[in-house]
Amino acid sequence: MSVCYSCPRKCGAERIENEYSKGFCGMPYNAVLARAALHFYEEPVISGENGSGAIFFSGCSMRCVYCQNYEISHNGFGKPVSKARFIEIIKELEGRGAHNINLVNPTHFVPFVRDVLSEYKPSIPVVYNTGGYDSVESLKSLEGLVDVYLPDLKYYDSEVSLKYSKCADYFENASKAVLEMHRQTGESKIENGLIKKGLIIRHLVLPKNTDQSIKILNWIADNLPKSTCISLMSQFTPIREIGEFSELNRRIVTAEYQKVLDEFERLGFENGFMQERNSAKEDYIPDFDLTGI
C-alpha cells in the first residue's frame, strides 16, 4: 500500500495493488491499461517507420471535457496488470520493432512506473507522454529512467483550465513540470530521424481559444531556448456534444490555426511540428479493446 501524492492534486489516497482507490483518479497502485501496440500517429521523430510502442494508461488526474480518450480517461476502462506483466509488454513491443516505449498518460501511476523501469529499463528510449499536469517531485523521482518527455501545455489562464479540465492550478504546475523536464533532458538528441533524448512540448489549439495558444508560446519563448521543439496541433475533434461548452462543438478553422503559426514564427522558434487540417478526424483515435494487454 502507498499513500498517493503523485499528481498536483495530492489527494493522499491509499493506493493498493488491484484495489481501485477513492482518490481523484480512482486507480489502484498498479497500472490499469487499455491498449499496448505499435502506434503511427505521433510526431515523425517518435513514430518513425516502425511505430511507437504506445502503452495507454486508464484513469486520469484531469477531467478534460473534450478528451478523445474519454472511455479510458473518464470511465476508467482497462485491465490491471502486475509489474511482471508490464515488463513483458515492454519486451513484446521491443520485439515488434518499436522505436520507443511510449507511456501515454502515466502521471497518476508514477510510483508503479518508477518501480517497473528501475527493474527493467528497455534498450529503446522511454517516452513520458503526459497531459502536463505533473508534480515536480514525481518527475524528479523518474530522473534517469525517462529519455524523452512529451508533455502537453494546454492552457495559460486558470479560469480556462478550471472550465475545461477541472484544475485551476494547471499552468502553475505544468509550467514548473516542463522546466524540470528540460532540466533532465537538455538539448534534444535526434539520430536518423528519431528522437533519442529530449523534450517536445505539445499544444492543441482549441476553438475560440487562440489567446491561450499565444500566451503559451510567449511563455515558452521567455523561459526556454528557441531551439525547444514545439508540436502545434490542429487535430481537435469534437467527439460528442459538450453541452454548455458550445464553442467546442466544432473543429478549429484555418484562420485560428494560422494565427498561432504566425506567432510561432514571430517569436523565432527554430524547431516545430505542424499538422495538416485533415488531421482533425476520429480515424486517429485508437481502439481501446485491451489489445496487447
Number of C-alpha atoms within 10 A of each C-alpha: 10 13 14 21 19 21 24 21 18 13 15 14 18 19 21 16 18 16 15 17 17 14 19 18 23 20 26 25 26 22 27 25 26 25 23 26 24 23 19 17 15 14 18 15 18 27 23 20 14 15 23 28 30 24 27 27 26 31 31 25 25 24 20 20 18 20 19 18 18 18 15 21 23 19 13 19 19 22 16 22 17 16 17 11 12 23 17 14 20 23 17 16 23 19 9 13 15 26 25 29 31 29 23 21 22 25 26 29 25 22 20 19 21 18 12 17 18 12 12 17 16 16 11 16 21 22 27 24 24 19 23 25 30 26 21 20 14 20 22 14 12 19 15 12 20 22 24 27 24 24 24 20 26 24 27 22 17 16 15 17 20 17 14 19 19 17 21 16 17 26 20 14 18 24 22 15 23 28 15 18 25 19 14 21 18 13 15 17 15 12 9 8 13 18 24 20 21 23 27 25 22 23 21 18 24 26 18 12 15 18 16 19 26 19 15 20 21 13 13 20 17 11 11 12 13 15 14 21 19 24 19 21 19 25 20 22 20 19 16 12 12 13 10 8 12 10 14 23 17 14 18 23 13 10 9 18 22 13 14 19 16 11 16 21 11 9 14 11 18 13 13 17 15 13 14 9 16 8 15 17 14 13 8 14 11 14 11 17 14 15 12 14 20
